[in-house]
Each structure stands twice: as C-alpha cells, then as structure tokens.
Amino acid sequence: MSTQHSKKAKDFIKNQGYMKWHDATFWSVRTKRDNMAYALGEWEQLRDKASAIKRHTISHLDEYLDKFATNAENNGAIVHWAKDAEEFNDIVYKILKEHNVKKMVKSKSMLTEECEMNPYLESRGIEVVETDLGERIIQLKGQKPSHIVMPAIHLNHDDVGELFEEKGISDEIGNHDPTYLTYKARLSLRNEFLTADAGMTGANFGIAETGDIVVCTNEGNADMSTSCPKLHIAAIGLEKVIPDYDCLAVFLRMLCRAGTGQPTTTYTSHFRKARPTASPMHIILVDNGRSEWVANPEHWEVLKCIRCGSCMNTCPVYRRSGGYSYSYFIPGPVGINLGMLRDKKMHSGNVSACTLCLSCQSVCPVKIDLGDQIYKWRQQLDDFGTANPEKKLMCKGMKVVFDSPFIYNTATSMAWLANYVPSFIINMPLNSWAEGHTMMKFPKKPFHAIFKDIEKK
C-alpha cells in the first residue's frame, strides 16, 4: 500500500536522530507562532478579517488585477501578463536579453521555483544568483527548497560549512561556526550584488490601489537586489494582489507571526517604480493555472495562501518525513492541495501524507480548510485512476464489517484473541502496519460493551 510519499519518507526516517531533530525544530517554530498569536487578543479576529479580504479579492480578481496593472503603469512600471510558466520564462529572458544582462541576482521567490526559471535562463547563458542565504545554500548544493520559508532547514551548520569549503566561500577549513559562515556568505554575495546587471524579486503582496509591490525579507537581500543593479524585474502570482494598504496592515501583522514566530519581518520593502538612474521597473503578472483554480468550487480557497509556512511547521507528517518526500515543489498540507490542482495523477501520492488532524487549518492565518480539502481529494482518487488497489479492497472489507452489526460485534468481541498470535506472524513484511508500529494489545471487552456495563450501573 506504499505511495510515492511513503516510499520517500521511508528513506528520510532511516536516520532517526535527524528525523527527531527535524521534528523538534519545526515544533519549536510552531510554539513561537502560538506565543505570538496568544499575545494578540484580536488574533482570531485578524484571521477572520484576512480570510474575508482574500475571499473577496479572489472572487473579484479581474477588477483588482486591472486596477493594479493600471496604477502600476501610471507609476512608470512596465506590466507584462504571462499565461503560463513557458510564457513567463520567455518574457524574463527577452527583458534580460534586451538589456544585455549576463548576471541576475534574485531574492527568494516560490513563483520562479514553480516556473523553473533558473534552469531556463542558465541554459541560455544567463547566470542567476540566489541571494536569500537559504536559497543560495541549496542552489550551491543543487537542491530544491525543503520548506517555503526556511528552504535549507534540512541542513545543519556542518553541512553548510563543508559546502562553503568545497565552493571556496570559506577559507578556514573546519570552521563551521554559524556566525563565521554567515559572514563569509555575506562577503560572497556582496560581490554578486555589485557585479549583477539585473535584480529580480518576488512579491508577497501587490497593492491594487497604488500599483506597488511589497516584499518581506529578514536579510535585506531584496533591497540589495533592487538598489545595486540598474534593472528590476518583479514576478507576482495573480492571487497576491490585495485591495489597499488597510488590507496590507492586516496581513503584515500576521505573516511573520504565523510563519516564524517573529512580530514582523526585519525588512518590509515597497517598490512602486524604478529609482531615477535605473531602467524602468518590469512587473510580470503570472497566471500559470490560477484562473482555472479559481473556478474550482471545492478547492479555490487554497489561493488565499500567503505562503507563511505555518501549516508545514505544525503538520506531524511533514515534520517527520521532510520536504523532499513530497512530489510537488511545495511540501506540506498546502503543497498537497496545490500539487493536486497542478497535476492530479502526478501528485496523488501526496494525499496519503495527512492524518486529517486538521492542525494545519487551525493555525492557517487566512483560514484555508486545508485538511478538509485533502479529504475531498482522497474521495476522488478512484475517479482519477490513482486509488490504491489494496486500500480499495480493504475498504470493501471494512464496509462489509460495518454494515453488519452481527459481524462487527463478533469481530470486536473476539479481537483479544489476536494477542496470542506469534509476533513473527504479525510483524512480517507483508503487514505494512507493523513497520514503525507496535501492535496494540486488545482488551477482553470492546469499548461499546464496557460503556453498556457502565450505563447499567
């Protein structure tokens, strides 16, 4: 009954020490989130407000996108529309080619990961340098992000130290002190900023009323990517547009508290137009399936996501299986749902990576029903042709049991006999449940029988 996710997760949990560290690390972030949330008496009201703003904006997306584009152009920015990843990459390449760009620095952007922009540009002779420290680390390592906010969280300081030594960034062999490694990374990136021909940022929010974009970082790399090179390109998904600055105030109070347990990001940068000595700013609005997702009556609300990562931090499956066990580039609960919207057959294996504990939707700052949506996807697997045959057979067997009170009562009353089955029979390779679990000891009486006895008393 193994799915693609469970097979990859099996490799991840081979190193039990690392798995426990990964679990504890993200739970500590979840704890920080809780402390921040509980410190605000109006936290739940903010969640209600944020959810309502997103619902309204997405259901009126055509109006707000038109308003945003009009105001951005009035500011002097050049606005482009990309229907898919291919068109987005082509637009970026043409802009860079027009300006004779050989090197581009960029701040963290999950949209460019989604469109696989870096390999597209690199195959055409343009060097792309990630400037977020976590993104830079995994770029040097040739990996993908394992988390949307902390992309290199799966690596420890020794991993990074050895990588920096290999790439010539660190010259003190064996010095894996985080402060030292950060210092060396800063020196290396400073040169990249000063020698780049263009800079690219993503966007946390686009403000329809003013036509500017807002980028939230903790390292200031977005500011460096836009203040040093003479060309700034901003990539923004359609769903990132919000009505005005009053709405922005709500999201800024929640984004960092939910994601990392900080009161706010260190830098919240607003870009409306290019600086006087620079080339005009380019803004690319990317669809890439979003307009189709809006029309999905059961799953469109996943577009409310503000990419805080809190659903991953709390998810017991993600914490114990790692980001690379998911087939979609965004892991965790929101990634399961986005992956299914992207390609149902390719990413169906991820829907099993959920206990339906609903912790994800309990912490989501915009109240997306993530767990409920995963449950709905599970009910459709047979329609997609991706349902597991063994699970289907088991469900049919369970239906027979639950449809017959006689069979059910007989089975539960005799379950205690399983306690005497030799362990080598129960814990055999054919029994997937035995892997990572200890078989429970069944009581002599089932719960409903015990409850009836109590009622009689």
URWODA-V86575 format. One record per residue. N is the residue number from 1. PSI is psi in whole degrees, -180 to 180 (* if undefined). NEAR is the number of other C-alpha atoms within 10 Angstrom. Layout:
n->N psi->PSI near->NEAR
n->N psi->PSI near->NEAR
//
This chain:
n->1 psi->14 near->11
n->2 psi->138 near->14
n->3 psi->174 near->15
n->4 psi->-40 near->17
n->5 psi->-47 near->20
n->6 psi->-32 near->18
n->7 psi->-42 near->12
n->8 psi->-36 near->18
n->9 psi->-33 near->21
n->10 psi->-39 near->15
n->11 psi->-38 near->11
n->12 psi->-42 near->18
n->13 psi->3 near->16
n->14 psi->-37 near->10
n->15 psi->90 near->10
n->16 psi->-37 near->11
n->17 psi->-44 near->10
n->18 psi->-41 near->16
n->19 psi->-43 near->18
n->20 psi->-37 near->13
n->21 psi->-43 near->14
n->22 psi->-45 near->19
n->23 psi->-50 near->21
n->24 psi->-37 near->15
n->25 psi->-49 near->15
n->26 psi->-31 near->22
n->27 psi->-33 near->18
n->28 psi->-36 near->15
n->29 psi->-40 near->20
n->30 psi->-40 near->25
n->31 psi->-41 near->15
n->32 psi->-39 near->18
n->33 psi->-45 near->25
n->34 psi->-43 near->15
n->35 psi->-43 near->14
n->36 psi->-42 near->19
n->37 psi->-45 near->20
n->38 psi->-21 near->12
n->39 psi->-15 near->10
n->40 psi->113 near->12
n->41 psi->-24 near->9
n->42 psi->17 near->11
n->43 psi->-49 near->16
n->44 psi->-33 near->15
n->45 psi->-37 near->11
n->46 psi->-40 near->18
n->47 psi->-44 near->19
n->48 psi->-43 near->14
n->49 psi->-46 near->18
n->50 psi->-42 near->23
n->51 psi->-43 near->21
n->52 psi->-40 near->15
n->53 psi->-46 near->20
n->54 psi->-43 near->24
n->55 psi->-45 near->17
n->56 psi->-47 near->13
n->57 psi->-46 near->20
n->58 psi->-34 near->24
n->59 psi->-8 near->15
n->60 psi->36 near->11
n->61 psi->-37 near->21
n->62 psi->-40 near->13
n->63 psi->-46 near->13
n->64 psi->-33 near->22
n->65 psi->-42 near->24
n->66 psi->-42 near->12
n->67 psi->-44 near->18
n->68 psi->-48 near->25
n->69 psi->-42 near->26
n->70 psi->-47 near->17
n->71 psi->-36 near->19
n->72 psi->-41 near->26
n->73 psi->-36 near->18
n->74 psi->-30 near->14
n->75 psi->-15 near->16
n->76 psi->-1 near->15
n->77 psi->155 near->23
n->78 psi->120 near->16
n->79 psi->131 near->17
n->80 psi->154 near->15
n->81 psi->128 near->15
n->82 psi->123 near->19
n->83 psi->-26 near->14
n->84 psi->-179 near->14
n->85 psi->-40 near->19
n->86 psi->-45 near->14
n->87 psi->-37 near->16
n->88 psi->-51 near->22
n->89 psi->-39 near->19
n->90 psi->-40 near->15
n->91 psi->-46 near->16
n->92 psi->-47 near->22
n->93 psi->-43 near->18
n->94 psi->-39 near->11
n->95 psi->-46 near->15
n->96 psi->-41 near->20
n->97 psi->-40 near->13
n->98 psi->-32 near->9
n->99 psi->13 near->14
n->100 psi->42 near->12
n->101 psi->130 near->18
n->102 psi->-27 near->18
n->103 psi->134 near->22
n->104 psi->131 near->25
n->105 psi->147 near->29
n->106 psi->146 near->30
n->107 psi->171 near->28
n->108 psi->133 near->26
n->109 psi->113 near->21
n->110 psi->-22 near->20
n->111 psi->-40 near->17
n->112 psi->-30 near->20
n->113 psi->-44 near->15
n->114 psi->-40 near->13
n->115 psi->-2 near->18
n->116 psi->48 near->14
n->117 psi->-42 near->19
n->118 psi->-54 near->18
n->119 psi->-31 near->15
n->120 psi->-48 near->16
n->121 psi->-40 near->20
n->122 psi->-34 near->13
n->123 psi->-13 near->9
n->124 psi->18 near->11
n->125 psi->12 near->12
n->126 psi->125 near->19
n->127 psi->130 near->16
n->128 psi->125 near->22
n->129 psi->118 near->22
n->130 psi->136 near->24
n->131 psi->-17 near->28
n->132 psi->132 near->22
n->133 psi->-45 near->20
n->134 psi->-44 near->19
n->135 psi->-38 near->24
n->136 psi->-40 near->20
n->137 psi->-49 near->22
n->138 psi->-25 near->21
n->139 psi->-44 near->18
n->140 psi->-29 near->15
n->141 psi->-9 near->15
n->142 psi->32 near->8
n->143 psi->171 near->13
n->144 psi->162 near->16
n->145 psi->142 near->23
n->146 psi->-2 near->22
n->147 psi->145 near->22
n->148 psi->-22 near->23
n->149 psi->-38 near->22
n->150 psi->78 near->16
n->151 psi->-23 near->21
n->152 psi->24 near->22
n->153 psi->-20 near->18
n->154 psi->-6 near->19
n->155 psi->141 near->15
n->156 psi->179 near->12
n->157 psi->-28 near->15
n->158 psi->-40 near->14
n->159 psi->-45 near->13
n->160 psi->-41 near->23
n->161 psi->-46 near->21
n->162 psi->-37 near->16
n->163 psi->-45 near->17
n->164 psi->-35 near->22
n->165 psi->-43 near->17
n->166 psi->-38 near->13
n->167 psi->0 near->11
n->168 psi->12 near->12
n->169 psi->-38 near->17
n->170 psi->133 near->23
n->171 psi->-1 near->12
n->172 psi->95 near->13
n->173 psi->128 near->11
n->174 psi->-10 near->11
n->175 psi->100 near->15
n->176 psi->24 near->20
n->177 psi->128 near->12
n->178 psi->-38 near->14
n->179 psi->-43 near->10
n->180 psi->-44 near->14
n->181 psi->-38 near->20
n->182 psi->-40 near->15
n->183 psi->-45 near->12
n->184 psi->-37 near->17
n->185 psi->-39 near->18
n->186 psi->-43 near->15
n->187 psi->-42 near->12
n->188 psi->-45 near->15
n->189 psi->-30 near->22
n->190 psi->-42 near->15
n->191 psi->-37 near->10
n->192 psi->-41 near->20
n->193 psi->-44 near->24
n->194 psi->-21 near->14
n->195 psi->3 near->15
n->196 psi->149 near->22
n->197 psi->-20 near->21
n->198 psi->158 near->27
n->199 psi->144 near->28
n->200 psi->140 near->27
n->201 psi->157 near->25
n->202 psi->-155 near->24
n->203 psi->127 near->27
n->204 psi->-35 near->24
n->205 psi->148 near->24
n->206 psi->129 near->32
n->207 psi->110 near->26
n->208 psi->-39 near->23
n->209 psi->-30 near->18
n->210 psi->-17 near->19
n->211 psi->16 near->25
n->212 psi->165 near->23
n->213 psi->154 near->26
n->214 psi->130 near->18
n->215 psi->127 near->22
n->216 psi->123 near->24
n->217 psi->163 near->20
n->218 psi->-7 near->13
n->219 psi->-10 near->15
n->220 psi->10 near->18
n->221 psi->-29 near->24
n->222 psi->-39 near->26
n->223 psi->-41 near->20
n->224 psi->-36 near->19
n->225 psi->-20 near->28
n->226 psi->-20 near->26
n->227 psi->-22 near->18
n->228 psi->-58 near->20
n->229 psi->160 near->21
n->230 psi->-3 near->20
n->231 psi->129 near->26
n->232 psi->125 near->28
n->233 psi->130 near->26
n->234 psi->131 near->23
n->235 psi->128 near->24
n->236 psi->130 near->24
n->237 psi->150 near->22
n->238 psi->-35 near->25
n->239 psi->-6 near->23
n->240 psi->-8 near->23
n->241 psi->135 near->27
n->242 psi->163 near->25
n->243 psi->-53 near->24
n->244 psi->-174 near->16
n->245 psi->-25 near->14
n->246 psi->-40 near->9
n->247 psi->-40 near->15
n->248 psi->-39 near->17
n->249 psi->-37 near->11
n->250 psi->-48 near->15
n->251 psi->-34 near->23
n->252 psi->-28 near->17
n->253 psi->-21 near->17
n->254 psi->-36 near->26
n->255 psi->-57 near->24
n->256 psi->-35 near->24
n->257 psi->-44 near->24
n->258 psi->-37 near->27
n->259 psi->-46 near->27
n->260 psi->-2 near->24
n->261 psi->24 near->22
n->262 psi->156 near->18
n->263 psi->-31 near->16
n->264 psi->165 near->19
n->265 psi->155 near->19
n->266 psi->-39 near->13
n->267 psi->129 near->15
n->268 psi->103 near->16
n->269 psi->137 near->15
n->270 psi->126 near->16
n->271 psi->120 near->18
n->272 psi->-36 near->20
n->273 psi->171 near->23
n->274 psi->153 near->20
n->275 psi->161 near->15
n->276 psi->-34 near->8
n->277 psi->4 near->8
n->278 psi->170 near->15
n->279 psi->160 near->16
n->280 psi->144 near->17
n->281 psi->138 near->23
n->282 psi->131 near->23
n->283 psi->126 near->27
n->284 psi->116 near->21
n->285 psi->122 near->23
n->286 psi->129 near->23
n->287 psi->-72 near->19
n->288 psi->50 near->21
n->289 psi->-16 near->14
n->290 psi->-39 near->18
n->291 psi->-27 near->17
n->292 psi->-39 near->11
n->293 psi->-34 near->18
n->294 psi->-31 near->18
n->295 psi->-1 near->11
n->296 psi->110 near->11
n->297 psi->-26 near->8
n->298 psi->-21 near->13
n->299 psi->6 near->22
n->300 psi->-25 near->22
n->301 psi->-11 near->22
n->302 psi->-20 near->21
n->303 psi->-10 near->20
n->304 psi->-16 near->21
n->305 psi->133 near->18
n->306 psi->13 near->20
n->307 psi->46 near->17
n->308 psi->-25 near->20
n->309 psi->4 near->27
n->310 psi->-30 near->31
n->311 psi->-32 near->29
n->312 psi->-40 near->28
n->313 psi->-32 near->29
n->314 psi->-19 near->27
n->315 psi->119 near->24
n->316 psi->-25 near->20
n->317 psi->-48 near->19
n->318 psi->-45 near->25
n->319 psi->-30 near->21
n->320 psi->3 near->20
n->321 psi->-13 near->23
n->322 psi->160 near->23
n->323 psi->-30 near->28
n->324 psi->-1 near->21
n->325 psi->-10 near->22
n->326 psi->145 near->26
n->327 psi->-23 near->19
n->328 psi->154 near->21
n->329 psi->-22 near->20
n->330 psi->120 near->26
n->331 psi->-172 near->26
n->332 psi->-173 near->33
n->333 psi->-48 near->31
n->334 psi->-34 near->26
n->335 psi->-35 near->25
n->336 psi->-47 near->29
n->337 psi->-43 near->26
n->338 psi->-39 near->21
n->339 psi->-40 near->23
n->340 psi->-36 near->20
n->341 psi->-34 near->19
n->342 psi->-50 near->16
n->343 psi->103 near->11
n->344 psi->-41 near->18
n->345 psi->-41 near->14
n->346 psi->-36 near->14
n->347 psi->12 near->22
n->348 psi->-29 near->25
n->349 psi->-19 near->23
n->350 psi->-24 near->26
n->351 psi->-17 near->26
n->352 psi->-13 near->18
n->353 psi->53 near->23
n->354 psi->131 near->18
n->355 psi->-4 near->14
n->356 psi->32 near->15
n->357 psi->-19 near->12
n->358 psi->18 near->18
n->359 psi->-33 near->19
n->360 psi->-48 near->25
n->361 psi->-16 near->20
n->362 psi->-28 near->17
n->363 psi->-15 near->21
n->364 psi->124 near->25
n->365 psi->-20 near->29
n->366 psi->13 near->27
n->367 psi->45 near->21
n->368 psi->135 near->23
n->369 psi->64 near->18
n->370 psi->-49 near->24
n->371 psi->-41 near->24
n->372 psi->-39 near->16
n->373 psi->-39 near->20
n->374 psi->-41 near->24
n->375 psi->-42 near->15
n->376 psi->-40 near->13
n->377 psi->-40 near->21
n->378 psi->-35 near->17
n->379 psi->-14 near->11
n->380 psi->0 near->14
n->381 psi->-38 near->17
n->382 psi->-38 near->13
n->383 psi->-34 near->9
n->384 psi->-11 near->12
n->385 psi->23 near->11
n->386 psi->9 near->16
n->387 psi->141 near->17
n->388 psi->124 near->14
n->389 psi->-38 near->11
n->390 psi->-40 near->11
n->391 psi->-38 near->12
n->392 psi->-42 near->12
n->393 psi->-42 near->11
n->394 psi->-40 near->11
n->395 psi->-38 near->12
n->396 psi->-41 near->11
n->397 psi->-43 near->11
n->398 psi->-35 near->12
n->399 psi->-41 near->11
n->400 psi->-44 near->13
n->401 psi->-49 near->16
n->402 psi->-22 near->12
n->403 psi->-15 near->10
n->404 psi->108 near->11
n->405 psi->-35 near->11
n->406 psi->-48 near->10
n->407 psi->-43 near->13
n->408 psi->-49 near->14
n->409 psi->-38 near->16
n->410 psi->-45 near->12
n->411 psi->-45 near->13
n->412 psi->-33 near->17
n->413 psi->-23 near->18
n->414 psi->4 near->14
n->415 psi->-31 near->16
n->416 psi->-20 near->16
n->417 psi->-24 near->12
n->418 psi->-20 near->14
n->419 psi->-22 near->14
n->420 psi->3 near->8
n->421 psi->130 near->10
n->422 psi->139 near->9
n->423 psi->-31 near->13
n->424 psi->-21 near->8
n->425 psi->-43 near->10
n->426 psi->-42 near->16
n->427 psi->37 near->16
n->428 psi->158 near->12
n->429 psi->-28 near->11
n->430 psi->-19 near->11
n->431 psi->96 near->11
n->432 psi->-32 near->13
n->433 psi->-29 near->14
n->434 psi->-17 near->14
n->435 psi->110 near->13
n->436 psi->3 near->9
n->437 psi->151 near->9
n->438 psi->128 near->11
n->439 psi->133 near->14
n->440 psi->160 near->8
n->441 psi->120 near->12
n->442 psi->137 near->15
n->443 psi->159 near->14
n->444 psi->-33 near->14
n->445 psi->136 near->14
n->446 psi->162 near->16
n->447 psi->-45 near->12
n->448 psi->-29 near->12
n->449 psi->-41 near->13
n->450 psi->-41 near->11
n->451 psi->-39 near->11
n->452 psi->-40 near->10
n->453 psi->-41 near->10
n->454 psi->-41 near->9
n->455 psi->-38 near->8
n->456 psi->-32 near->6
n->457 psi->* near->5
//
